[in-house]
Amino acid sequence: MLTEKDIWERAEYCYLVCLQLNWLDGNYSARPPQYLDYLKKSSLGLAEDEYIRASIEEGLMAGKEDAGINELILVYESLVMAFCEVLEISREKLKEGIPFDRQKALAAEMGITL
């Protein structure tokens, strides 16, 4: 059984993954074939995540306009909602626990300035 601290850490990680994927999707300079290159800059290690990498590669091969990134965002948003439900906290409460400087650095990794 996971401790509350472990669940909180997983919730925060999934929230940060959502943020980075959303920022990447919102970076109009980044084209889908470049997504994996951008993710190599992620301090969260998103380019090394087998699920994320395989999903984007499959999306590219299938010719999806967004390389499947929006599907990944939905998966991670769902995980965040589930973790928040278990922790009995709002998504806003989770967000408040993440320093703005951390968010700013993660955005910069995806070519976005906050």
HELIX and SHEET records of a PDB file:
HELIX    1   1 GLU A    4  GLY A   26  1                                  23    
HELIX    2   2 PRO A   32  GLN A   34  5                                   3    
HELIX    3   3 TYR A   35  LEU A   39  1                                   5    
HELIX    4   4 LEU A   46  GLU A   48  5                                   3    
HELIX    5   5 GLU A   50  MET A   61  1                                  12    
HELIX    6   6 ILE A   69  LEU A   87  1                                  19    
HELIX    7   7 ARG A   91  GLU A   96  1                                   6    
HELIX    8   8 PHE A  100  GLU A  109  1                                  10    
END                                                                             
